[in-house]
Amino acid sequence: MNQSHDPGHEIGKKEKKSWNYDKELKRLQVELAHLQAWVKDSGMRVVIIFEGRDAAGKGGIIKRILEKVSPRVFRVVALPAPTEREKSQIYMQRYIAHLPAAGEIVIFDRSWYNRPGVDRIMGFCSEKKARRFLELAPRFEAAIVESGVLLLKYFLIVSEEEQERRFKKRIEDPLRQWKLSPMDVESYRRWWDYTQAYDEMLRMTDTEHAPWWVVPSDDKKRARVNCIAHILSSIPYERIAFKVPDLGKRQKRPNDYIEDQSPRHIVPDISRSARHGD
């Protein structure tokens, strides 16, 4: 990637108090648009995995990545609990079905790493199956990478104090209450069980071909820009020249066109009521 548009070349400025989050995010989102064009043009396949503590900010990062790009190129996979049929399948089977085709970037909002994490802690799988997963996962990911897929893995960390603050905010705010699940509450109570499980997971599945990148996220805004900048710097994309279309001339209204007079259901303009204090 040319230094002139290297998204990481200004990262050091983030340490200054004067850095502007909105300006930096916009700059990175412009680069995401360039990345999108290159992925589509080159047929590249990319997988980005987001794992981490509950309330660490995974959803916030994913939201900012997707904000200005096409869902036809950037696709999010956030699988619900497995069905009875899926439980009878090979564990990786339902994840394989969501891997990208040419010209796609697939973002896993949690992934196959549910097995050594929540599945293991909550007793949804046996200790033997969890340990077997940790042994096989590096080989599975090696096969993905060898097939030509670019695989990036991010683990978000948050302090006990900050996680508690965010949980309490979710409890108090009706717009955030949906974010607090029974599993979140259990993860709060069993902080150290999860700590031990995640420590082993990171240790056993951090490989040269698919390393884990840890994202400190007590400061959500810094976590977002740092993570997006790292994604951009990890993919050797190039800027694709935009082909400006010739819009031509709009056709003239036909002389014989008569505007349809049938009744239409128009959405009420509530702003007008608000302006008049109704």
Secondary structure, 3 states (H helix, E strand, C coil): CCHHHCCCCCHHHHHCCCCCHHHHHHHHHHHHHHHHHHHHHHCCEEEEEEEECCCCCHHHHHHHHHCCCCCCCEEEECCCCCCHHHHCCCCCHHHHCCCCCCCEEEEEECCHHHHHHHHHHCCCCCHHHHHHHHHHHHHHHHHHHHCCCEEEEEEEECCHHHHHHHHHHHHHCCCCHHHCCHHHHHHHHCHHHHHHHHHHHHHHHCCCCCCEEEEECCCHHHHHHHHHHHHHHHCCCCCCCCCCCCCCCCCCCCCCCCCCCCCCCCCCCHHHHHHCCC
